[in-house]
Amino acid sequence: MPLLNIPEELIELRSSLRQFIDREIRPVEDAHRQEIQETGRYEGIKDDRDKIRKRSAELGFWSLHMPEEVGGGGLSYLGQVLLHEEGSRDGLILPQVESIFPVVSGPTPIYLDCTEAQREKYLYPLMAADKTTCFALTEPEAGSDAQRIATRAERVDGGGWVINGRKHFITGGEEASFALVFALTDSEKRAKGGITAFFVDADAPGYSVTRVQRTMSPYQNPVELTFDNVKVNDDQILGQEGFGFYSAMRGINGARLQIAARALGLAQNFLDRSMEYAKSRVAFGRPIGSNQYVQGMLVDSYAELEQARMLVYRCASEIDEGADGRRQAALAKMVAVEMVGRVGDRAIQVHGGNGFMTELGLEAWYRDARAMRLYEGTTEILKANVAKTLGL
Ligand SMILES: Cc1cc2nc3c(=O)[nH]c(=O)nc-3n(C[C@H](O)[C@H](O)[C@H](O)COP(=O)(O)OP(=O)(O)OC[C@H]3O[C@@H](n4cnc5c(N)ncnc54)[C@H](O)[C@@H]3O)c2cc1C
């Protein structure tokens, strides 16, 4: 495929997403504009997000990225990138809080390792947005080095397991109907056959959300989850016992590309707003955009965004064409999320003091985007991954 030959059907799909956003989401958010300008969010955002999620499932967007064999839309990685970018490009909050598309709270290819019974109980309700989930891996002593987890699952006489431990930074954990919990089942083997992924229902005795964590983003409140003698059965293991990381790997390319795409959309919004402001804001008798220093900021952002977009599209296409994606997804995410940090910073600078005030909403996205450099692989870990694929 030539580098930027985007198939017509993907362009049409993107337009239908745009229509959905403009017709059904924008008016909901606009009704709360004043509160958003003051606080970055609004009371009742969670209820609206849940309604939009359900609507997105009805329209087919919510599971578009899942293979057709399980009832999804079979959308390519390039298609996922285009849609996630589109959902982020106008600075609306609702499309970006896992309401239209799931990153961790809904169906992902990780669930393709489900048995038929698990599909009925977990995957299909996720695809219909009747349930939501969370991905519970990180712990206070185990982040980038995830194999250091201390949460344990121990076999009990007569069958089943008992899980004890604590996870933190878990996105969507407050509302999740069940969690996918990674626990040590063999402390010698660890990542090589000793870490198992379990489905744990949120109403299981001993499962609790012990803390909602406050962050520098107005839109992200991950949680701490505690497991106190939580009993699970053998049929709650995802995939093969001891090989939970192998199931998790099925979702990693998609998640990284989706985050990279969100970074493109956010950066486009920062740039569009900065361009508009540079043309209309007058200082010393002329628009600030006629000054070379201001032009330099805008052109740097434009150039970096264009470079990142080409790279992300190309990486997605390469995976669609059969690349295993280890390098592509890491490279795309690393470049795009670092780029949006710089573009957001310049957007604030171009807007002067107004950029720092809450009314414009720029500072809220600037703070939100900061987390992208941390989750789904920190930039440093992604660099290490890319280095390995280069033979270093
Ligand atoms: C908003 C948010 C949402 C999240 N959601 C989830 C979720 O839903 N589920 C989940 O399981 N986790 C989630 N996480 C956790 C996230 O995956 C971890 O924060 C991430 O893996 C980094 O781990 P850490 O925070 O423990 O940092 P550490 O691993 O302690 O790293 C600290 C610093 O050291 C660097 N570093 C570590 N090792 C190396 C190395 N080998 N080479 C070079 N540099 C290194 C890191 O890059 C980083 O700069 C979330 C985090 C955030 C911030």
The ligand as a Tripos MOL2 file, in Angstrom:
@<TRIPOS>MOLECULE
LIG
   53    58     1     0     0
SMALL
NO_CHARGES

@<TRIPOS>ATOM
      1 C1         -3.2010    7.5830   34.4570 C.3       1 LIG1
      2 C2         -2.6540    6.1990   34.5650 C.ar      1 LIG1
      3 C3         -3.4770    5.1180   34.2740 C.ar      1 LIG1
      4 C4         -3.0120    3.8180   34.3940 C.ar      1 LIG1
      5 N1         -3.8580    2.7630   34.1470 N.ar      1 LIG1
      6 C5         -3.4220    1.4920   34.3830 C.ar      1 LIG1
      7 C6         -4.3260    0.3750   34.2520 C.ar      1 LIG1
      8 O1         -5.4880    0.5310   33.8690 O.2       1 LIG1
      9 N2         -3.8720   -0.8690   34.5730 N.ar      1 LIG1
     10 C7         -2.6020   -1.0850   34.9890 C.ar      1 LIG1
     11 O2         -2.2740   -2.2390   35.2750 O.2       1 LIG1
     12 N3         -1.7090   -0.0470   35.1100 N.ar      1 LIG1
     13 C8         -2.1040    1.2170   34.8200 C.ar      1 LIG1
     14 N4         -1.2250    2.2840   34.9520 N.ar      1 LIG1
     15 C9          0.1210    2.0100   35.4140 C.3       1 LIG1
     16 C10         1.1920    2.2180   34.3440 C.3       1 LIG1
     17 O3          1.1810    1.1590   33.4510 O.3       1 LIG1
     18 C11         2.5160    2.3640   35.1230 C.3       1 LIG1
     19 O4          2.4870    3.6250   35.7780 O.3       1 LIG1
     20 C12         3.7090    2.2460   34.2140 C.3       1 LIG1
     21 O5          3.8650    0.9230   33.7910 O.3       1 LIG1
     22 C13         5.0060    2.6960   34.9190 C.3       1 LIG1
     23 O6          5.1640    2.0340   36.1290 O.3       1 LIG1
     24 P1          5.4790    2.8670   37.4450 P.3       1 LIG1
     25 O7          4.5130    3.9780   37.5170 O.co2     1 LIG1
     26 O8          5.5200    1.9160   38.5930 O.co2     1 LIG1
     27 O9          6.9150    3.4990   37.2000 O.3       1 LIG1
     28 P2          8.3190    2.7470   37.3310 P.3       1 LIG1
     29 O10         8.2610    1.4370   36.6370 O.co2     1 LIG1
     30 O11         8.7280    2.7350   38.7610 O.co2     1 LIG1
     31 O12         9.2450    3.7310   36.5200 O.3       1 LIG1
     32 C14         9.7120    4.9700   37.0590 C.3       1 LIG1
     33 C15        10.6260    5.6050   36.0130 C.3       1 LIG1
     34 O13        11.7440    4.7410   35.7570 O.3       1 LIG1
     35 C16        11.8240    4.4690   34.3640 C.3       1 LIG1
     36 N5         12.2970    3.1000   34.1720 N.ar      1 LIG1
     37 C17        11.9020    1.9680   34.8220 C.ar      1 LIG1
     38 N6         12.5560    0.9180   34.3490 N.ar      1 LIG1
     39 C18        13.3820    1.3630   33.3780 C.ar      1 LIG1
     40 C19        14.3100    0.7410   32.4930 C.ar      1 LIG1
     41 N7         14.5130   -0.5610   32.5010 N.pl3     1 LIG1
     42 N8         14.9750    1.5240   31.6120 N.ar      1 LIG1
     43 C20        14.7660    2.8610   31.5780 C.ar      1 LIG1
     44 N9         13.8990    3.5110   32.3780 N.ar      1 LIG1
     45 C21        13.2110    2.7590   33.2630 C.ar      1 LIG1
     46 C22        10.3890    4.6410   33.8450 C.3       1 LIG1
     47 O14        10.3860    4.9000   32.4660 O.3       1 LIG1
     48 C23         9.9350    5.8300   34.6650 C.3       1 LIG1
     49 O15        10.4160    7.0190   34.0830 O.3       1 LIG1
     50 C24        -1.6710    3.5940   34.7950 C.ar      1 LIG1
     51 C25        -0.8370    4.6930   35.0510 C.ar      1 LIG1
     52 C26        -1.3080    5.9710   34.9380 C.ar      1 LIG1
     53 C27        -0.3710    7.1050   35.2130 C.3       1 LIG1
@<TRIPOS>BOND
     1     1     2 1
     2     2     3 ar
     3     2    52 ar
     4     3     4 ar
     5     4     5 ar
     6     4    50 ar
     7     5     6 ar
     8     6     7 ar
     9     6    13 1
    10     7     8 2
    11     7     9 ar
    12     9    10 ar
    13    10    11 2
    14    10    12 ar
    15    12    13 ar
    16    13    14 ar
    17    14    15 1
    18    14    50 ar
    19    15    16 1
    20    16    17 1
    21    16    18 1
    22    18    19 1
    23    18    20 1
    24    20    21 1
    25    20    22 1
    26    22    23 1
    27    23    24 1
    28    24    25 2
    29    24    26 1
    30    24    27 1
    31    27    28 1
    32    28    29 2
    33    28    30 1
    34    28    31 1
    35    31    32 1
    36    32    33 1
    37    33    34 1
    38    33    48 1
    39    34    35 1
    40    35    36 1
    41    35    46 1
    42    36    37 ar
    43    36    45 ar
    44    37    38 ar
    45    38    39 ar
    46    39    40 ar
    47    39    45 ar
    48    40    41 1
    49    40    42 ar
    50    42    43 ar
    51    43    44 ar
    52    44    45 ar
    53    46    47 1
    54    46    48 1
    55    48    49 1
    56    50    51 ar
    57    51    52 ar
    58    52    53 1
@<TRIPOS>SUBSTRUCTURE
     1 LIG1         1 GROUP 0 **** ****
